Amino acid sequence: MELFFSPSDKTALLDCPLCCLPLKPPVFKCRNTHAACSGCAASRSNKCASCVGGVYEHIHWLDPYVLGTKVRCPNKAYGCRSSVPYCMADDPQV
């Protein structure tokens, strides 16, 4: 089952709280469930920016969810049926 939503309905759950960009696999979290994209986790030496001493780990089960959350084409009103993962919606090559 795919989950669709409009970019105007976007939730913070799908964005990295550190850089505010869409989370892309691999997604990381600390033991206190603070999420980070791979770029932010790496730039902080895998140490959580939100808690003292927390270490980021790859959260494998979240990757398919992030890729499965889709945004419909803005031309849907004109008959376009395509969709892309939310994390790739701003990628001009998609």
Buried (B, 14 or more C-beta within 10 A) or exposed (E): EEEEBEEEEBEEEBBBBBEEEBBBBBBBBBEEEBBBBBBBBEEBEBEBBEEEEBEBEBBEEBBEBBBEBBBBBEEEEEEEEEBBBBBBBEEEEE
